[in-house]
């Protein structure tokens, strides 16, 4: 039966940033291994007493074991190097990163979604439009906050393409990431094999969402063919409508956030 001795002090080290431990390296010396070939290494990793990937050192919940390296020392002895990093960086759970910037867009609507309209009443002596009041739409260029959220994590699934499709092309149902219903659209979903020894296989998924505070469902509006612009006093639901194109899904089920 293998014997495990932790923290042999040859490479024990920690790293701290702004008062928090962000990395740690430990070692586990494993004696009494029974295998004689490369399987000795996996026997050492599986030995009782060797910390498991995803575990945290006692009292250090900000660290998680991300990587284990087994090295043969003798015919029945191995050294297992244990590398810890910040919680989240090991991708055992979905980890979020956020980028925000301003992007320029052109729009025919104001921030509430109403069509921008201008009106002018011509004087009675105007040669073309005497006394007429004409209404026209307008297009403006504005800077809009653009936020992108990326989440990376591991999932053991049999059909990763199906799993990715559960969120790709979907918008949020209910409040998510401090956004109202319909503000967040999943614009990208990627996956790659992480562990082919699990059943089902474990895949690393990367999801990306884009924010639109005006909502992602497309808007259509009645156009006066004489002017090429929406007429004045459009009635919502009749002269302007929201097209239900993107399906809704509750992102909180798989990607819980604080609001």
ABEGO torsion letter per residue (X at the ends): XBBBBBGAGAABBBBBBGGBBABBBBBBBBBGBABABAAAAAAAAABBGBBBBGBBBBGBAABBBABBBBBBABAABBBBBBBBBBBGAAGABBBBBBBBBBBBBBBABBAAGBBBBBBBBBBAABAABBGBBBBBBBBBBBBBBBBBBBBBBBBBBABAAAAAAAABGBBBBEBBGGBBBGABBBABBBBBBABAABOBBBBBBBBBBBBBAAEABBBBBBBBAAAGBBBBGBBBGAABBBBBABBBBBAAAABBBAX
